[in-house]
Amino acid sequence: MATGRRAFARDSASATIAAVLRDEPEPAGTVSPGLPPELERVIHRCLRKDPAKRFQSMADLKVALEELKEESETSVPGRARPARPRRRAVLGIAAAVVLFAAVAGGWLARRPAPEAVEPTRPVPLTSFGGRILWPALSPDGNQVAFAWNGETQASFDLYVKLVGPGAPVRLTTDQGTESSPAWSPDGRQIAFLRQLPSGGWILAVIPALGGPERIVAEAPGFDRGIAWSADGRTLVVAHRGTGDRVSALCRVSIATGEVKPLVRPPSEPLMLGDFSPALSPDGRTLAFARGRSLVSSSLHVLPVTEELEPEGEPVPLTSAMSASSQPAWTPDGKRIVFTQDGFGWTSSPSLMEISASPSVGQKARRVLGGEGGEFPSLSRDGSLVFARPINDLNLWRLPLKEGRPGRPEPLLSSTRMDGAPALSPDGRRLSFTSDRAGSMQLWLANADGSDPVQLTSIVATNTTGSRWSPDGNRLVFISNPEGNRDIFLTTPNGREPLRLTRSSSHDTSPSWSRDGAWVYFGSNRQDGFQIWKMKPEPDAAPVRVTRDGGYVTRESADGRTLYFARQMDSGTWSVWKMPTGGGEETLLIPRLAHSWFFDVTARGIYYLTSDVPGGELRFHRFSDGSDTLLLRLDKRSGFGLAAAPDDSAVIYTVFDVDATELMYVESFR
């Protein structure tokens, strides 16, 4: 108003941001030589970098402008020469600003308290395609960093964007997968995680406006989330060292890269580890998630010293009956916004809010407008950003004729999530998992996808993974009505499900032996996840099968060989084999997208190498050991793979809609 020029205007948005953060503005008196020195000093104080040196309220600024106006008027005698036009204009500006400050101050004084105001509804912040993960608001709320797989949806890189119109700026171009961006307290740097193509991980920092990155630490594994200490010298991360089965929260010095333990999860057989750290605004309380499985994690809080030493033991805020993660503190440090569920494709996420002070019986409440939301992030001024996935997972069929692939065709679809296909032994019926009726349940359909009907109605967050018995008269599946996953048995005509396991561990991915006498399943009841088997009867005694780990199992057509998926130390998956009667465990297929992406017929193994675009659907033939490419994915796959018993087709899953929009709340209440 006083000079006719913006203080930090540059040629681009990123250059303007850089000027705001680093540059001192040109003195207003230099831009407008006729400006009174007193007004120049007021403007300069408004633009100080240090908030403590600026006016602390509009009331203070109003007083300073009123005094300037009075001094300017009284310094000119009543009958003296009139003021110069430039000075008169400046005084008019000062008077206008004083009037605005008075009106604004009166409105602020009369408006209702924040608690009485209707919460602000979220509005879209982005609308470009692809998947966006881990949005993080800058401390001042003006920018958001996130991991995005870009317009080509090839790999996740780090981007930053102004809150408002404008294109995102890409910060990283490495071939690895970036995640978990976190702003430094001064807003000048962003810490992030990168998983390398080799399987290892690095923790790095990069200037918020782009530039050379610096590796802080390396490890066999870093889990989700990063938190900065209040002084900006230390990072809190979920770290997994060599030989560690679970992730534990550690402190990492930014200067030296030294890793020191902060808190470890209990040494329980079924514990998966701690992750998603978030420090309170005063830096004295650490919130984090403690996971027992993919579908079971709870939020905890832990008081810490200024040096990030624990004071006491972690106290739970939520139960482990669902998946709670990704905590974000409100600016006053009294509440925590977090994500409930949202684990992959099998459950719809939602934003929840809970008091940060543990109390008996307290319950979280849903955030208005946070339905379908995940990855909440709050700035110091109370702005909120979160991600909202827009997904539609459907079943597709690849016909095969004498081993040669035909043209892929849609098999079964809805506007919701449909996955985990399994064909009956005669190839006439199809079981699958869907949330088309509001919750994830088992469904049945004809093999061509027609006439779908709901089979189960269990009150749980995760009912899935069905497999047909050899005679086609029974199905086994998993569900978690009590939090941990157990094995259930039902029939195609909808008999009341019969619970087979009742362990405090997580039992998952059941399948049948070829004679129907045994049910195989993965369980973490001993030495991490191993393959177990049991008679298909309630509370039958399980028998351990594998020695060095296993998850999903398929028995060969002749019943002599067991094929199973195993997760390696690098985090990658592979297919192994062993005699069903016990014996040596041998690597067969070194690269598997995930444990649920393979199926076995009498002729060979159908499997998926990666679930992202470019992943390959391949066939490993038993007769000669050959390995053939059947299909290269042009979209991301979701969950499950099923081969027809007669090798006439492969059913796989495709995200026909696979995008994320960032949602913005200007003032979260």
N, C-alpha and C positions, 0 to 999 in steps of 0.2 A: 504493500500500500504506500509506503513512504518513498520507495525508489523506483517502482515500476518494473522491478526485476526479481526473479526468484533467487533465493540465496544459494542454492546448490544445483541449479539447472545445468545439465550436461547433455551430450548427444544421444545417450541411450539410457535405458532404465538401470542397467547394471552399473554404468559409470556414475549415475546420480546417486545410487546407493553407496558406492565407494566414496563419493565426495561427502555424503552425510556422515559416514563413519570416520573418515580420516582427515578431510580438509577443513581448514578454517575459512569461513566466508570472507569475501572481500568487504572491508569496512563500508557501512552504508554511506558514510560521509564522502567516501571516494567515488561511489556510484552517483550520488547526488550532492555536489559540493555545497549547495545552499541549505543542507539539513542542519538543524541546530545540534551542537555537540551533545546536549543533554538527551535528546531523543536518540541520537546515535548510540549513547551508552546504554539506554534502555533496550534497544534492539539487540545490541551485542550481548547483553546479559541473558536475553531470551534464547540466544543461540549458543550458549556455552555447552561444551561437551559433557561436562560434569553436571549431572542433575542437581547436586547439592548446591551448585553455584548459580542455578537459575532461580527465577521467582517460584516460590513454592505454592502459590495459589493465584487465581485470577484476581482475588481481592488485593493482593500485594501489588500486582501489575496496575490495577485500577488506581491505587493511591499514587503510584509513581507517575502515571500519566496525568492525573489531576494536578499534582504538584508542578509538573512541567508546564501544563496549560496556564496555571495561576502565575508562575514565575514569568512566563513569556508575556502575559497580558499586563502585569504590573510593571514590567521593565520598560514599557512604552507609555509616556505621559499622555493624559487624556486628549490634548490638542496637538500632539506631535504628528509628524508626517505619517501617513498610513503605512501599514506593513506592506513589504514587497509581496507580489502575488505568490511567489514560491513559498515564502514563510507563512502567508495566510493559508495556503493549501495544506501545508504541514500541520498547522494548528488545527485545521478542520479535520484532518485525519486523526490527530490525537483526540479531539473531542468525540469523533465517531467511535473510536476504539473504547473510550471511557464509557460512552453510552451503551455500546454492546456489552462491555464487561458488567455494567450495572444491571442491564436487563437479564443477562445470562446468570448473574449471581442471584437475582431475585427468583428466577425460574428454578435454579438449583435448590434454593432454600425452600421453595414451596412444593416441589415435586415429591411424590411418595418415596418412601424408603425402598431400596432395591428388593427387599423381600416381598413387597406388595406389587411389584411389576410383573406382568406376564412374561415368562421366560421367552427369550428370543428364539424364533424358529430357525433351523439351519437353512442355508442357501448354498447352491452349488458354487464351488470355487474353481473346479476344472471340469472340462467336458471332452478332453481328447481321449482317444482310444487307448487300449492296453491296460495292464494291471499296475496299480500303484500300491506300494506297501510302505509302512513306517513313516507317515507324514510327521514332521516335527516343526512346530512353530518357533521362530526366533524369539529371544527374550522380550523384544519390544513389540512382537506381534505383527511386524510388517512383512515378514518373509516366511516361506515354508519350504523346508527341504524334504525330499522323499526319494525312495527307490522306485524306479519306473523302468519297465522293459521296452519303452520307446515305441515309436510308430511301427517299427518292424517286428516288435515283440520277440526279439532275439535273446537278450540277456538284460539283467537288472543293473542299471547304473545309477549314480547319484545325481540328482538335479536340485536346483533351487529356483523358486519363483516368488515374485512379489504377490502379496495378498491383493488381488484385484486383477484387472485385465493385463494381458501380456503373455508372452511365450516363456516356457521354462528354459533355464540355462543349464547346460550339461557340465558337470564338474569332473566326472571320471569317464574313462574310455577303456579301462582294463578288461581283459577277457573273463575275469572272475565275476562273481555275483556279489553285488554290494547290498548291504542291509543296515538297519538300525542307526540311521543318522541321528546325531545329538549335538545341539548347539552349545558352545562354551558360554559361560555366564556373561562375558562381554560381547557376545554375538559375532566375534571375529573369526572363529574356527568352527569346524564341524568334525566331530569324531564319527567313525563308521567302522563296520565290519566288512570283510571281504572273504568269501570262500574261494580258494584257488581251484583251478581245474584239476590239480593234483590231489585235492581233497583237504589240504591244510587250510589254516585260517590266519588272517592278520588283523590287527587292530591299528588303525591309522587315523591321522588328522589331516585336514586340508583347509586352506583359507576359504572363508564363506563366499568370497567372490571369485574363486577359482585360482589355480596356481599349483605349484608342486606339492604333492602330498608327502607326508612323512610317516614311516612305519614306526609305531610305538612298541608293539609286541607281536610275537608270533606264537601259535599254539596248535596242537592237534585239533582243538575244537573251541569255538566261542559260541555260546547260546545267545538267545534273543535279548537285545536291549543293552543300552549304555547309559550311565548316569555320570554327570560331572560333579566334582566337589564344588563347594561354594567359592573357594579361592582359585579355581580353575587349574589346579596343579595335579589333580588325581582323577582317574576314571574308575568307576565301578562297573565290572563286567562279569558275566557268567562264564567261567573258565573251566575247560576240561583238559587236564594234562595227559601225558603219555601213560597209558594203562588205566586211566580213570574211567569208571563206568558211568558216573553221574557228573553233572556240572555243579560247581560251587561258586559262590560270589567272592570275587577277589578285588583288591585295590591294585591299580597299575599306575606307576609314576609316569607322567608324560615326559619328564626330563630324562629319566634313565631307563624306562621300560621295565623296572623291577616289579615283579608280581608278588603280592602278599595276600594271604588268605584273610577273608573278612568273616564269612559265616559258611558253614557246611550243613547240608541237609542231614537228617538222621540216617544212620547206616541201616536202612531197612531193605530187604530184598526187592521190594516193588518200587522203591524210590527212583525217579528219573532225574531229579535235581532241581536247583533253584535258578530262576531266570527273571527277565523283565525288571531290573532294578530301577528305582526312581527315588531320588532324594528330595525331602521336603524343602520348601523355599528357604528355611533357615539352616539347612544342611545338617540337622540334628536327628532326623528320623529317616530310616531307609524302608521303603515299601518294595516288596518283590513278590513273585509268584513261586510257589513250591509245587512241583508236579509229581503226581504218582502215575500218570499216564497221559496220553494225548487228550483224553476226554475227562480228566480228573485233576484239577489243580486248584489251589486256594491262595488267597492273598494273605501276606503276613506283614507286620511292621516290626522294626527293630530300632530302638534308640541307639545313637552312635555319638561319639565325642567329635570335637572339631577335627581331630586327626583321623577320623573314621575308624575308631576302635569301638567294637560292640559294647554296649552297656546293658547287660541282661541277656535274655533269650527272646527269640522271635515269638510274637503273639499273633495268632490267626485272626483275620477280619472276616473271612468268608469260609464256608464249608467246602469240602472237596467233592460234593455231590455233582458239581458241574465243573466247567473249565473257566477259571477266573485268571486273567492275566492283563498285561499292558497297563499298569496303574499310572495315573497322571494326577499330580497334586493341583488343587485350586490355589490361587495366589495367597490366600490367607492361611494356608496350611491346615485347614480344619477338615477338609473333605478330600476324597479320592474318587476320581472317575476312572472306570476300568472297563475292559471288554469281558463279556460273559459268553462262553462257547465260541463259535466261529472257528473250530478246528477243521481246516480244510473244507471239503464239500459236504460233510455229513451233518452240519448243524448251522442254523442261521445265527450270526452274531448279534449282539445288542449291547449298547452302552448302559452301564449301571453307575450308581453313585452311592457312596457309603461314608459314614463318619470315620475319620482317621484315628479316633480314640476308641480302642476296643471296649466293648461293653457286652454284657451277657444278653443274648437274645436279639441283638440288633440285626436288622435286615437291610439289604441294599434295595434301593428303589430305581426304577427305570428312568432314564433320562429322556425327557420329552423331545421327540424328533430323532432319538438315537437308535431307533429300531433298524436293524440291519447294519449298524455301525461297528467299527473296530479301529484300533490304533488311535485312541484319543491323545491329543496334545494341547496343553494350555500355555499361554504366554503370561507374562507378569501382569498385564492389564486385564486379564480375564477372557481374552479371546480363545475360542476353541476351534480346532480343526480335527476332523476324523475322516477315515476312509469308509466308503460304502460300496461293497462289491455288487456288481450287476452280472449275475451268472445264470446260465441255463445249460445244464449238463444233460446230454441225451445219449441213447444207445444207437450205435451204428453197426452195420453188418458188412463184412468183407467176404463175398462168395469165393469159393475155391473150386477149381476143376482140375483134378489130377495134379494137385499141388500148385497150379498156376492161379494167381489172383485175378479176380474180375474187377468190376467197378464198385467202389464203396457205395452203400446206400443207407439212408436213414431207416432205422428199425422201429424205435419206440421213443416218443418225445412228449414233452409237456412244457408248460411255462415254468416248471420247478426243476428240482434236481433228481435225475434218474441215473442210477449206477449200480455197481456190484452185480453184474449179470451172472447167472449160472443156469446151464441147460440140464434138463432131466436126462437120465441115461438113454431113453429112447429118442431123444432129440425133439420131442413134440411140445414140451412145455418149458417155460422160462420163468425163473424167479429173479427178482431184482429188488433194489431198495429205492424208495422214493419218499419225498415229503409233500407230494401233491395233495395230500389230505390234511396238511398242517404240521405233521411231525414225521420224523424218519421211521418208516415201518417197512415190513416185507410185503411185496406184492407178487402176484402170479399173473402170467399172460400166456397166450399161445406162442409158439416159437416164432411166428411171423410178427409178433408184437400186438396182436389184436386181443380184444376182450380183457383188459387188465382189471384185476380185482384185488382188494386189500386183504392180506392174510393175517396180520397181527395188529394188535391195538395196545401195546405195552406202554405204560407211562414211563418213559425214559428218554434220555437225550441221544442215545446211540443204539439203534436196533438195525443190524445189517449183517452182511457176510454169510448168506445162506449157502448150503451145499446139499445136494440130493444124495440119498442113500442109493446103493447099487440097484435095489429093486424099485426105486422111484416112489416108495410109500412113506418116506420120512424125510424131514429136512432138519439139519442142525444150523444154528446161527448164534450170534452174540447179541447181548443187550446189557444195559447197565441200570436197572431200576433202583439199585442201592448205591450207585456211584462207581464201584468197580465193575469191570466187565466179566460176565459169566457166560457159560455155554448153555443153550436151551435147545430143546427138541420139540418139533411139532409135525403135523401131517398136512398134505396138500389140501385136505378138506377143512382145515382150520381148527383142529383139535386144540384145546387149551394148552399153551406151551408148558413143557415140563422142564424144570431147571435141573441141569446135570451137575454143575459145579457150584460150590458155595465157599470158595476160598477167599481170603482177604487179598489175594493177589489178583492180577489181571489176566484172564484167560481169553484168548482171541483166536480168530481165523480157523474154525473147525473144518475138518474134512473127514471122509470115510475111508476105511480100508476097503479093498475091492470085494472082500467077502462079507462086508457089512458087520463084522464082529467088533470092530474098534472104531473109535472116534479120535482122530489126531487133533491136536490144538497147540498153539503157542502159549506159553505162560512164563511169567517172571517170578514164580514161586521159589526158584532156586537158581543161583548163579546167573542172574540176568534172564533174558528170554531164551528158553529152550523148547524143543519139541517134546510133547508128552502125548500119551494115549491112554484111553480108558474105555471100558465097556459102556455102551449107550444106555446106562441105567443111572438113576439119581444116586449121587454120593458114592459111586463106584471109585475104588482106589486108583488114582492115576499112576502111570509108570513112565519114568523119564526115558527118552529115546536118544537124544543127541548129547554130546559132551561139550562142544565149543560154540553153541548158539544156534538158534533157529526160530522161525516165525510162522511162515505159511507152508503147508505140506500138501503134496499130491503123491499118491501111490501109483506105481506103474500098472498097466492093464493086466499083467500076469501076477501082480501082487508080490514080486520079488525085490523091487527096488523102491526106495523112498527118495523123492525129490523135494527139496525144501529151500526156502529163501533164508539167507543169512546176511546180517548187516556187518560190514567190515569196520575196522578201527577208523578208517578214513571217512566213515559215514555213508559209503556207497553200498549198494546191494548186489548180491550175486546168487546164482543157483548152484546148489550142491547136491550130491547123491550119496546114498549109503544102502547097504542091504537092509531089508525090513527086519531081519532077525538080529541086527546089530553088526557093527564092524567099522571099517575105515570110512571116514567122511572125506569125499573127494570133490574138489572144485570142478564144475562142468561148464557153467556160463559165467564169465567174469563181470558182465555189465548188465544190470537190471534196473529199471526205472524205480521200482519200489517192490516191496514184498508181494503185493497183490497183483502184479502185472505179469503173471505167467500161468499157463494151464498145460496139462499133459494128456495126450491121447496115446493110442497104441503105436502110432507111427512116430511121434516125437513131441517136442516141447515148443509151444508158441509163446513168445515173450516180447516185451517192449523194452527197448534200451533206454529211453528217456520219455518223460511225459510232456515235454515242451515241444513247440513246433520244430520239426526237423528230426524228432525221435523216430526210431525205426521199429516197425513190427516185423519180427523175424521168425523163422522156423528152423529149429535144430532137429535134424533127422537122425533117428536112432540107428538105422541100418548102415549108414556109411559115415556118420559124424559130420555131414555137410551142414552148412548154415546159410540159409537163403533169405534175402530181403523180400518181404511181401508188400510192404506199404511204408511210405515216409509221411509222417503226420504233417499237416499244414495248420493244425490247431492244437491247442493243449488238450491232453487227455486228463481224465479225472480219477476214477476209482474202478478197478476191476478189469478182467479179461476172461472170456469164456470161449472155448473151442468146441465145435460140434463133435460129438463122439465119432462120427463117420468122416471127419476131416473135410466136410463140405463147406464150412464157413468158420469165421472167427468174429465174435461179437466184442466190440470195444467201446469205450466211452469218449465223447468229444464235448468240449465246451463250445457250443455253437454261439453262445454269447459269453464273452469273457473280458470284462472291463471293470474299471473302478472309477468312481467320481469322488473327489474330495469335497467335503461339506464344511461350511464355515459358519460359526456363530460369533458375532461381533462382541457380545458381552454375555458370557455364560453366567446364568444365575440358577 
